[in-house]
Amino acid sequence: MNTSRGTAAAAVLTTLLTLGACGGGDPLSGGDGSGGDGPLVVSSANFTESEIIGNLYAQALDAAGVEVETQFNIGSREAYIPALSDGSIDVIPEYTGNLLLFFDEDADVSSPDAIAEGLPAALADEGLEGLQPAEAENKDAVVVTTETAEEWDLTDIGDLADHNDELTVAGPPEFAERAVGLPGLEKTYGITASSFDPIADGGGPATVSALVDGDVRAANIFTTNPAIESEDLVVLEDPEGHFAAQNVVPVVREDRLSDEAQAALDAVSAELTTDDLIALNLRVSGDEKAEPATAAADWLEDKGLAGS
């Protein structure tokens, strides 16, 4: 299986070098410590939706009078969790279930309540905390084309196991190794893909193209991706609940936020819905090709969170 994935240590080093190139101080300095007076560094993972939400956070904080710097698109969890812990960055959008599984692959993610119970302790061990989750949810999914669904008579993820010898899958590089990815799908549904195509766009346009063009038969694409509707793709049902609840949540360094900063981030979470995520993704990834910052600014204005 070709994963084309470097080690987690290499990912962290690459991230730190990227942060240094972006400015905002020495990324190896560990920031200014808990409760420091320097600007909050708001970051994002390396896919479009995360950058959009990162812009929502940064602009809402700025509107609340909080000094902010941004360091977007710094990589996967293997890179940005250490950067959060060592103070290179301060705030990043996350997804509840997969975040808990990142720290403990055997964690109970059977329900949102179970995740809410287990996540705080896992984050505290890293010097981090999660704020109020949003209603908005973006779940992992196994997606196929309508043609493949009809040809193979697919309804559930488990139906793919009958086609293991010809099953080709695309997804983020880390999907090959994470518990929620191929190892978990084998354990839960007996799926063993014949090959894996690692595409580092977070289930974005390149992943969709690989699926639609027939380069792969299935792909890890997220449920807020507007291409699911526009390309008439089929999200396979997950009757065993393999993919956990994935509510959007700001994750921050402990004791780093002022009351004003926390209130600004909580206000974003209170308004953000799944439909909002789909609409924001469509503006940025669809025909309009809006900048993430522009889409975020318009959403904040519409929700009355843009300040005066």
C-alpha positions as a Markdown table, in Angstrom:
| # | Residue | x | y | z |
|---|---|---|---|---|
| 1 | Met | 0.0 | 0.0 | 0.0 |
| 2 | Asn | 1.5 | 3.3 | -1.1 |
| 3 | Thr | 0.9 | 6.0 | 1.5 |
| 4 | Ser | 3.7 | 8.5 | 0.7 |
| 5 | Arg | 3.7 | 9.6 | 4.2 |
| 6 | Gly | 6.6 | 10.9 | 6.2 |
| 7 | Thr | 7.0 | 10.5 | 9.9 |
| 8 | Ala | 5.1 | 12.6 | 12.4 |
| 9 | Ala | 8.4 | 14.1 | 13.5 |
| 10 | Ala | 9.2 | 15.3 | 10.0 |
| 11 | Ala | 5.7 | 16.8 | 9.7 |
| 12 | Val | 6.2 | 18.7 | 12.9 |
| 13 | Leu | 9.6 | 20.0 | 11.7 |
| 14 | Thr | 8.1 | 21.1 | 8.4 |
| 15 | Thr | 5.3 | 22.9 | 10.2 |
| 16 | Leu | 7.7 | 24.8 | 12.4 |
| 17 | Leu | 9.8 | 25.9 | 9.5 |
| 18 | Thr | 6.6 | 27.0 | 7.7 |
| 19 | Leu | 5.6 | 29.0 | 10.7 |
| 20 | Gly | 8.9 | 30.7 | 10.8 |
| 21 | Ala | 8.7 | 31.6 | 7.2 |
| 22 | Cys | 5.3 | 33.2 | 7.8 |
| 23 | Gly | 6.5 | 35.6 | 10.4 |
| 24 | Gly | 5.0 | 36.3 | 13.8 |
| 25 | Gly | 8.1 | 35.5 | 15.8 |
| 26 | Asp | 10.3 | 32.5 | 16.4 |
| 27 | Pro | 8.2 | 29.4 | 16.2 |
| 28 | Leu | 10.7 | 27.5 | 18.3 |
| 29 | Ser | 10.4 | 30.0 | 21.2 |
| 30 | Gly | 7.3 | 28.5 | 22.7 |
| 31 | Gly | 5.3 | 31.7 | 22.5 |
| 32 | Asp | 5.1 | 34.1 | 25.4 |
| 33 | Gly | 3.7 | 31.6 | 27.9 |
| 34 | Ser | 0.3 | 31.1 | 29.5 |
| 35 | Gly | -1.6 | 34.3 | 29.8 |
| 36 | Gly | 0.9 | 36.2 | 27.8 |
| 37 | Asp | 0.1 | 39.6 | 26.3 |
| 38 | Gly | 1.2 | 38.9 | 22.7 |
| 39 | Pro | -1.2 | 38.5 | 19.9 |
| 40 | Leu | -3.2 | 35.3 | 19.6 |
| 41 | Val | -1.9 | 33.1 | 16.7 |
| 42 | Val | -4.9 | 31.6 | 15.0 |
| 43 | Ser | -4.2 | 28.7 | 12.7 |
| 44 | Ser | -5.9 | 26.1 | 10.5 |
| 45 | Ala | -5.3 | 22.6 | 9.1 |
| 46 | Asn | -4.4 | 22.2 | 5.5 |
| 47 | Phe | -7.8 | 22.0 | 3.9 |
| 48 | Thr | -10.3 | 24.6 | 2.8 |
| 49 | Glu | -13.0 | 24.3 | 5.5 |
| 50 | Ser | -10.5 | 24.6 | 8.3 |
| 51 | Glu | -9.1 | 27.7 | 6.7 |
| 52 | Ile | -12.6 | 29.2 | 6.4 |
| 53 | Ile | -13.3 | 28.5 | 10.1 |
| 54 | Gly | -9.9 | 29.8 | 11.1 |
| 55 | Asn | -10.8 | 33.1 | 9.3 |
| 56 | Leu | -14.1 | 33.1 | 11.2 |
| 57 | Tyr | -12.2 | 32.9 | 14.5 |
| 58 | Ala | -9.5 | 35.4 | 13.6 |
| 59 | Gln | -12.0 | 38.0 | 12.3 |
| 60 | Ala | -14.4 | 37.6 | 15.3 |
| 61 | Leu | -11.5 | 38.0 | 17.7 |
| 62 | Asp | -10.3 | 41.1 | 15.8 |
| 63 | Ala | -13.8 | 42.5 | 16.0 |
| 64 | Ala | -13.8 | 42.0 | 19.7 |
| 65 | Gly | -10.6 | 44.1 | 20.0 |
| 66 | Val | -8.3 | 41.1 | 20.5 |
| 67 | Glu | -4.8 | 41.3 | 18.8 |
| 68 | Val | -4.5 | 38.5 | 16.3 |
| 69 | Glu | -2.0 | 36.9 | 13.9 |
| 70 | Thr | -2.8 | 34.1 | 11.5 |
| 71 | Gln | -0.8 | 31.1 | 10.5 |
| 72 | Phe | -3.1 | 29.1 | 8.2 |
| 73 | Asn | -2.7 | 25.8 | 6.4 |
| 74 | Ile | 0.0 | 24.3 | 8.6 |
| 75 | Gly | -0.7 | 20.6 | 8.2 |
| 76 | Ser | -2.5 | 17.7 | 9.8 |
| 77 | Arg | -3.0 | 17.0 | 13.5 |
| 78 | Glu | 0.4 | 15.3 | 13.6 |
| 79 | Ala | 1.9 | 18.7 | 13.0 |
| 80 | Tyr | -0.4 | 21.2 | 14.6 |
| 81 | Ile | -1.1 | 19.5 | 18.0 |
| 82 | Pro | 2.6 | 19.8 | 18.9 |
| 83 | Ala | 2.6 | 23.4 | 17.6 |
| 84 | Leu | -0.4 | 24.2 | 19.9 |
| 85 | Ser | 1.3 | 22.5 | 22.9 |
| 86 | Asp | 4.6 | 24.3 | 22.5 |
| 87 | Gly | 3.0 | 27.7 | 22.0 |
| 88 | Ser | 3.8 | 28.2 | 18.3 |
| 89 | Ile | 0.1 | 28.7 | 17.7 |
| 90 | Asp | -2.8 | 29.4 | 20.1 |
| 91 | Val | -6.1 | 28.7 | 18.5 |
| 92 | Ile | -7.2 | 26.2 | 15.8 |
| 93 | Pro | -10.6 | 24.8 | 14.6 |
| 94 | Glu | -11.0 | 21.1 | 15.3 |
| 95 | Tyr | -13.6 | 18.3 | 15.1 |
| 96 | Thr | -14.6 | 16.6 | 18.3 |
| 97 | Gly | -14.7 | 12.8 | 17.6 |
| 98 | Asn | -11.6 | 12.5 | 15.5 |
| 99 | Leu | -9.7 | 14.7 | 17.8 |
| 100 | Leu | -10.4 | 12.4 | 20.8 |
| 101 | Leu | -9.5 | 9.4 | 18.7 |
| 102 | Phe | -6.2 | 11.0 | 17.8 |
| 103 | Phe | -5.2 | 11.0 | 21.5 |
| 104 | Asp | -6.8 | 7.6 | 22.3 |
| 105 | Glu | -7.8 | 5.2 | 19.5 |
| 106 | Asp | -9.8 | 3.1 | 22.0 |
| 107 | Ala | -11.8 | 6.1 | 23.3 |
| 108 | Asp | -15.6 | 5.9 | 23.6 |
| 109 | Val | -16.9 | 7.9 | 20.7 |
| 110 | Ser | -20.3 | 6.2 | 20.5 |
| 111 | Ser | -22.2 | 9.4 | 21.1 |
| 112 | Pro | -21.6 | 13.2 | 21.3 |
| 113 | Asp | -22.1 | 12.9 | 25.1 |
| 114 | Ala | -19.4 | 10.3 | 25.4 |
| 115 | Ile | -17.0 | 12.4 | 23.3 |
| 116 | Ala | -17.8 | 15.5 | 25.5 |
| 117 | Glu | -17.0 | 13.4 | 28.6 |
| 118 | Gly | -13.6 | 12.1 | 27.3 |
| 119 | Leu | -12.2 | 15.0 | 25.3 |
| 120 | Pro | -11.4 | 17.5 | 28.1 |
| 121 | Ala | -9.0 | 15.2 | 29.9 |
| 122 | Ala | -7.3 | 14.2 | 26.7 |
| 123 | Leu | -6.7 | 17.8 | 25.8 |
| 124 | Ala | -5.6 | 18.8 | 29.3 |
| 125 | Asp | -2.8 | 16.2 | 29.1 |
| 126 | Glu | -1.4 | 18.3 | 26.3 |
| 127 | Gly | -2.0 | 21.7 | 28.0 |
| 128 | Leu | -5.0 | 22.4 | 25.7 |
| 129 | Glu | -8.7 | 22.9 | 26.1 |
| 130 | Gly | -11.7 | 22.8 | 23.9 |
| 131 | Leu | -14.3 | 25.6 | 24.0 |
| 132 | Gln | -18.0 | 25.4 | 23.3 |
| 133 | Pro | -18.6 | 23.1 | 20.3 |
| 134 | Ala | -20.8 | 24.3 | 17.4 |
| 135 | Glu | -23.9 | 22.6 | 16.1 |
| 136 | Ala | -22.0 | 22.5 | 12.9 |
| 137 | Glu | -20.7 | 19.0 | 12.1 |
| 138 | Asn | -18.5 | 17.7 | 9.3 |
| 139 | Lys | -18.2 | 13.9 | 9.4 |
| 140 | Asp | -15.8 | 11.6 | 7.6 |
| 141 | Ala | -17.6 | 9.5 | 5.0 |
| 142 | Val | -16.9 | 6.8 | 2.5 |
| 143 | Val | -18.2 | 8.2 | -0.8 |
| 144 | Val | -18.6 | 6.5 | -4.2 |
| 145 | Thr | -20.0 | 7.6 | -7.6 |
| 146 | Thr | -23.6 | 6.7 | -8.5 |
| 147 | Glu | -22.2 | 4.4 | -11.2 |
| 148 | Thr | -20.1 | 2.4 | -8.7 |
| 149 | Ala | -23.0 | 2.3 | -6.2 |
| 150 | Glu | -25.3 | 0.8 | -8.9 |
| 151 | Glu | -22.6 | -1.6 | -10.4 |
| 152 | Trp | -21.6 | -3.0 | -7.0 |
| 153 | Asp | -25.1 | -2.7 | -5.4 |
| 154 | Leu | -23.7 | -0.6 | -2.6 |
| 155 | Thr | -25.7 | 0.9 | 0.3 |
| 156 | Asp | -23.5 | 0.5 | 3.4 |
| 157 | Ile | -19.8 | 0.9 | 3.8 |
| 158 | Gly | -19.6 | -2.8 | 4.6 |
| 159 | Asp | -20.9 | -3.7 | 1.1 |
| 160 | Leu | -17.4 | -2.7 | -0.2 |
| 161 | Ala | -15.9 | -5.8 | 1.5 |
| 162 | Asp | -17.3 | -7.9 | -1.3 |
| 163 | His | -15.0 | -6.1 | -3.7 |
| 164 | Asn | -11.8 | -5.9 | -1.7 |
| 165 | Asp | -9.7 | -7.3 | -4.6 |
| 166 | Glu | -10.7 | -4.4 | -6.9 |
| 167 | Leu | -11.3 | -1.7 | -4.3 |
| 168 | Thr | -9.1 | 1.4 | -4.7 |
| 169 | Val | -9.5 | 4.2 | -2.2 |
| 170 | Ala | -8.4 | 7.9 | -2.1 |
| 171 | Gly | -8.0 | 10.0 | 1.0 |
| 172 | Pro | -5.7 | 12.2 | 3.1 |
| 173 | Pro | -2.3 | 10.5 | 3.7 |
| 174 | Glu | -3.0 | 10.0 | 7.4 |
| 175 | Phe | -6.2 | 8.0 | 6.5 |
| 176 | Ala | -4.0 | 5.0 | 5.8 |
| 177 | Glu | -2.8 | 4.8 | 9.4 |
| 178 | Arg | -5.3 | 6.5 | 11.7 |
| 179 | Ala | -7.8 | 4.4 | 13.6 |
| 180 | Val | -10.7 | 6.1 | 11.9 |
| 181 | Gly | -9.2 | 5.4 | 8.5 |
| 182 | Leu | -8.3 | 2.1 | 6.7 |
| 183 | Pro | -7.3 | 0.2 | 9.8 |
| 184 | Gly | -10.6 | 1.0 | 11.5 |
| 185 | Leu | -12.6 | 0.2 | 8.3 |
| 186 | Glu | -10.9 | -3.2 | 8.2 |
| 187 | Lys | -11.7 | -3.9 | 11.8 |
| 188 | Thr | -15.3 | -2.6 | 11.6 |
| 189 | Tyr | -16.3 | -3.7 | 8.2 |
| 190 | Gly | -13.7 | -6.2 | 6.9 |
| 191 | Ile | -12.6 | -3.8 | 4.2 |
| 192 | Thr | -9.0 | -4.3 | 2.8 |
| 193 | Ala | -8.5 | -2.0 | -0.1 |
| 194 | Ser | -6.3 | -3.3 | -2.9 |
| 195 | Ser | -4.6 | 0.1 | -3.2 |
| 196 | Phe | -4.6 | 3.6 | -1.5 |
| 197 | Asp | -4.1 | 6.9 | -3.3 |
| 198 | Pro | -2.9 | 9.5 | -0.7 |
| 199 | Ile | -4.1 | 13.0 | -1.7 |
| 200 | Ala | -3.3 | 15.8 | 0.7 |
| 201 | Asp | -6.2 | 18.1 | 0.1 |
| 202 | Gly | -8.5 | 17.1 | 2.9 |
| 203 | Gly | -11.1 | 15.4 | 0.6 |
| 204 | Gly | -11.1 | 18.4 | -1.7 |
| 205 | Pro | -11.1 | 18.9 | -5.4 |
| 206 | Ala | -8.2 | 16.6 | -6.2 |
| 207 | Thr | -9.8 | 13.8 | -4.2 |
| 208 | Val | -13.2 | 14.4 | -5.8 |
| 209 | Ser | -11.6 | 14.4 | -9.3 |
| 210 | Ala | -9.8 | 11.1 | -8.6 |
| 211 | Leu | -13.2 | 9.6 | -7.7 |
| 212 | Val | -15.2 | 11.1 | -10.5 |
| 213 | Asp | -12.6 | 10.4 | -13.1 |
| 214 | Gly | -12.5 | 6.7 | -12.1 |
| 215 | Asp | -9.0 | 6.7 | -10.8 |
| 216 | Val | -10.3 | 5.2 | -7.5 |
| 217 | Arg | -13.6 | 3.5 | -6.6 |
| 218 | Ala | -14.1 | 5.1 | -3.2 |
| 219 | Ala | -12.9 | 8.1 | -1.3 |
| 220 | Asn | -12.8 | 9.6 | 2.1 |
| 221 | Ile | -14.8 | 12.8 | 1.5 |
| 222 | Phe | -16.3 | 14.9 | 4.2 |
| 223 | Thr | -20.1 | 15.4 | 4.5 |
| 224 | Thr | -20.1 | 19.2 | 4.1 |
| 225 | Asn | -18.3 | 19.0 | 0.7 |
| 226 | Pro | -20.7 | 20.6 | -1.9 |
| 227 | Ala | -19.3 | 18.2 | -4.5 |
| 228 | Ile | -21.4 | 15.4 | -3.0 |
| 229 | Glu | -24.5 | 17.2 | -4.4 |
| 230 | Ser | -23.0 | 18.8 | -7.5 |
| 231 | Glu | -21.3 | 15.5 | -8.7 |
| 232 | Asp | -24.2 | 13.3 | -7.6 |
| 233 | Leu | -22.0 | 11.2 | -5.3 |
| 234 | Val | -23.3 | 8.6 | -2.9 |
| 235 | Val | -22.4 | 8.7 | 0.8 |
| 236 | Leu | -22.4 | 5.1 | 2.0 |
| 237 | Glu | -24.3 | 4.5 | 5.2 |
| 238 | Asp | -22.4 | 3.7 | 8.4 |
| 239 | Pro | -24.7 | 1.4 | 10.4 |
| 240 | Glu | -21.9 | 0.4 | 12.9 |
| 241 | Gly | -21.2 | 4.1 | 13.7 |
| 242 | His | -17.5 | 3.8 | 12.7 |
| 243 | Phe | -17.3 | 7.5 | 12.1 |
| 244 | Ala | -17.7 | 9.5 | 15.3 |
| 245 | Ala | -19.6 | 12.8 | 15.8 |
| 246 | Gln | -17.5 | 15.6 | 14.4 |
| 247 | Asn | -18.8 | 18.9 | 15.8 |
| 248 | Val | -16.6 | 21.9 | 15.1 |
| 249 | Val | -14.8 | 23.1 | 18.2 |
| 250 | Pro | -12.1 | 25.8 | 18.9 |
| 251 | Val | -9.1 | 24.2 | 20.6 |
| 252 | Val | -6.8 | 26.6 | 22.4 |
| 253 | Arg | -3.8 | 26.7 | 24.7 |
| 254 | Glu | -4.8 | 26.6 | 28.4 |
| 255 | Asp | -4.9 | 30.0 | 30.1 |
| 256 | Arg | -4.1 | 31.8 | 26.9 |
| 257 | Leu | -7.5 | 33.5 | 26.2 |
| 258 | Ser | -8.9 | 36.6 | 27.8 |
| 259 | Asp | -12.6 | 36.6 | 28.7 |
| 260 | Glu | -13.2 | 38.8 | 25.6 |
| 261 | Ala | -11.4 | 36.3 | 23.3 |
| 262 | Gln | -13.4 | 33.3 | 24.7 |
| 263 | Ala | -16.7 | 35.2 | 24.3 |
| 264 | Ala | -15.9 | 36.0 | 20.7 |
| 265 | Leu | -15.1 | 32.3 | 19.8 |
| 266 | Asp | -18.1 | 31.1 | 21.7 |
| 267 | Ala | -20.3 | 33.5 | 19.8 |
| 268 | Val | -19.1 | 32.0 | 16.5 |
| 269 | Ser | -19.8 | 28.5 | 17.8 |
| 270 | Ala | -23.3 | 29.5 | 18.9 |
| 271 | Glu | -24.2 | 30.5 | 15.3 |
| 272 | Leu | -22.3 | 28.1 | 13.1 |
| 273 | Thr | -24.5 | 25.3 | 11.6 |
| 274 | Thr | -23.8 | 22.4 | 9.2 |
| 275 | Asp | -25.8 | 24.2 | 6.5 |
| 276 | Asp | -23.5 | 27.3 | 7.0 |
| 277 | Leu | -20.4 | 25.1 | 6.5 |
| 278 | Ile | -21.9 | 23.7 | 3.3 |
| 279 | Ala | -22.7 | 27.2 | 2.0 |
| 280 | Leu | -19.3 | 28.6 | 3.0 |
| 281 | Asn | -17.5 | 25.7 | 1.3 |
| 282 | Leu | -19.6 | 26.2 | -1.8 |
| 283 | Arg | -18.6 | 29.9 | -2.0 |
| 284 | Val | -14.9 | 29.1 | -1.7 |
| 285 | Ser | -14.7 | 25.8 | -3.7 |
| 286 | Gly | -17.5 | 26.3 | -6.1 |
| 287 | Asp | -17.8 | 28.5 | -9.2 |
| 288 | Glu | -17.5 | 31.8 | -7.2 |
| 289 | Lys | -14.0 | 30.9 | -5.9 |
| 290 | Ala | -14.4 | 33.4 | -3.1 |
| 291 | Glu | -11.4 | 33.8 | -0.8 |
| 292 | Pro | -11.8 | 32.1 | 2.6 |
| 293 | Ala | -11.4 | 35.5 | 4.3 |
| 294 | Thr | -14.1 | 37.1 | 2.2 |
| 295 | Ala | -16.6 | 34.3 | 2.8 |
| 296 | Ala | -15.8 | 34.5 | 6.6 |
| 297 | Ala | -16.3 | 38.2 | 6.7 |
| 298 | Asp | -19.7 | 38.0 | 4.9 |
| 299 | Trp | -20.9 | 35.3 | 7.3 |
| 300 | Leu | -19.8 | 37.3 | 10.4 |
| 301 | Glu | -21.6 | 40.4 | 9.0 |
| 302 | Asp | -24.8 | 38.4 | 8.4 |
| 303 | Lys | -24.7 | 37.0 | 11.9 |
| 304 | Gly | -24.0 | 40.4 | 13.5 |
| 305 | Leu | -20.5 | 39.3 | 14.7 |
| 306 | Ala | -18.4 | 41.6 | 12.6 |
| 307 | Gly | -18.2 | 44.4 | 15.1 |
| 308 | Ser | -18.7 | 48.1 | 14.3 |
